[in-house]
Amino acid sequence: MSANPFAAAYPGATILPFEGVWPQIHPSAFIAPGARIIGNVVIGADVSIWYNCVIRGDVNRITIGARSNVQDGSVIHCDSAKPRRPEGHPTMIGEDVLIGHMAMVHGCTLENRAFVGLGTIVMDGCTIESDGMLAAGAMLTPGKRIASGQLWGGRPAAYMRDLTEAALDEMREGIVRYVENGRRHAAAVAGTLGSAQA
């Protein structure tokens, strides 16, 4: 049995192949201890995957673009092929996407700069366009689309209002903060768990 190629780079995280397919992780990404990443998952540059997240690419693929963050306790999965939809529902997350704590993201598309709030659910076939936001605690039911610049909320989620330029600026600032915070945590983890495993 060969050694796990990610063990030294991401101490405390579980990164596993599924049916011979390993995750692909850019070396600049931060993967927190306790995170679980399995199978057909591609993680881009400066992405941060926080403590106790689960990202499982077994029945389809998952991609996470550069500088996006998946905050603590979130779950990302995908949907398998079906007779009426042979490609299934992969989960496609663009660049500069914010995913809040304890979110569940399943078989959907989050375009560049989409925002998914704390404790939300995004279901199969949904799309959140660039600069679209799903408010904290909301559930976006299958096949729904949040247009660019819109805020949706509620269970089930519905259109609430258009986002202000100030709100969009705050989202963009959040991306910068999370990239920097990921680097700080990576250094802290390397200085503790990394040295302990040396």
N, C-alpha and C positions, 0 to 999 in steps of 0.2 A: 504494500500500500504506500503510495507516494505521499510526501509531506504536503500539508496545506500551503500553497504559495502565498497566502495572505496573512499567515499567522504572525509573522514578525512585524509587518506593516501596520496591522490593526489588532493589537493585543486586546483580548477580552471580547471581541466580536466573533460571531459565528458566520463564516462565509463558506458555503458548501456548493458542490456541483449537484445537478439533478440530471440523471440519465446521460452523464458524460458532458453536460454543458456547464461550464463555470461562469460565474459573474465576471463582467469586465469592469474594472474600476480604475479611473484615472488616478495616477499617483498623488495628485494634489488634493484629492477628496478626503474629507474627514469622516471616518466611520467610528462612531462611539462604541465603547464597551457595552455589551448587552444587546447590540443590534444583531439582527438575523437577516442575512441576505442569501437567497437560494436560487440557483439555476440561471435562467436566461434573463439576466438583468444587466443593463449597461448604465454606468454612472459616470457622468462627465466631470470636467475640470472644476475644482473649487466647490463641488457639491458638499453639503453637510447632511449626514444621516445621524440623527441624534439617538439618545439612550433609549433602548428597549423598543426600537422600531422593528417591524417585520416586513420584509419585501420579498415576496415569493413568486418567482417566475417559473412555474412548473407547467401549467396548462397553456401558457402563451408567453409573450415577451413583455418586458417592462423596460422603458428607457427613461432616464432622468438627465435633463440637459444641464449645461454648465451653470454654476452659481446658484442652482436651486437648493432649497433646504426642506427636509422632512423632519419635523420636530417630534419631540419625545412621545413615545407610545403610539405612534401612528402605524397603520397597517395598509400596505399596498399589495393588491393582488390583481388578477386578470381573469378573463373568461375564456373557456375552451371553445373549439369549433363546434358548430351545430349544423344540421342539414340545411337550414335556411340561411345560415351565415357561416360559410366554410372557413373564413378567416378568424372567427371568434371576435373577442374584444381584447386586443392588447391594451396595456396602459401606457400612454405616451405623454410624458411630462416634458415640457419645453424648457427653455432657459429662463433663469431669473424668476422661478416660481416659488411662492411661499406656501407651505403646507403647515398649518398650525398643529399644536399638540393634540393627540388623541383623535386625529382624523382617520376616516376609512375611505380609501380611494380605490375603486374597483372597475376595471375594464372601461376606462374613459380617456379623454384627451384633455389635458391642461396645456393651453398654448402659452407661448412666452409671456411672462409677467402676470400670469393668472394668480389669484389669491384664494386659498381655501382656509377658512377660519377654524378656530378651535372646536373640536368635537363634532365636526361635520361628517356627512356621508355623501359621497359622490358615486352614483351607481352606473351600471353598464350603459354604454352608448352615449353618455353625456359628454358635452364639450363646454369648457369654460374658455372663452376667447381671450386674447391678449387684453390685459388691463381690466378683466372682469373679476368680480369678487363674490364669493359665497360666504355669507355672514356666519358668525359663530353659532354652532348648534343646529344649523340648517341641514335638511336632507334633500338633495337634488335627485329626483326620481328618474328612472331609465329614459334615455333618449332626449332629455331636456338640454337646451343650449342657452348659456348666459352670454349675451352679446358684449362686445368690447365696451368698457366704460360703464357697465351696469352693475348694481348691487342687488343680489337676490337674498332672501332670508325666509325662515319658517320651515315647518314640516307638514306637508311638502313645501319645498321652496317655491317662491314666486317673486316676480319683479317687484322691487321696492322703490328704487329711484336711480338716477344717474349719479355716478361718482364725481366729486369735485376735483379740480386740479390739485388742491391741497392733499386730498386723500390719495390720489395717484402718486404724488411726490413722497408721501409717507411710506407707501408700499415700496417704492424704489429705494428709499433710504434703508428700509428693513433688509433688503437684499445685501446691501453693502455691510450692514452690521453683522449679519449672519455669516458672511464669508470671513470677516475678521474674527468673529467669535469662534468659528470652527478652527481657525488656525491656532487660537489661544488654547482651546481645549486639546487639539492634537499635540501641542507642545507639553501640556500638563500630563496627558496620558503617557506620552513617550518618556517623560521624566519620572513616572511612577511605575506603571505596569510594564513599560518597555524595559526599564532598567532591571526590574525584578525578574524578567524572563531571560536576561542576557547571561 
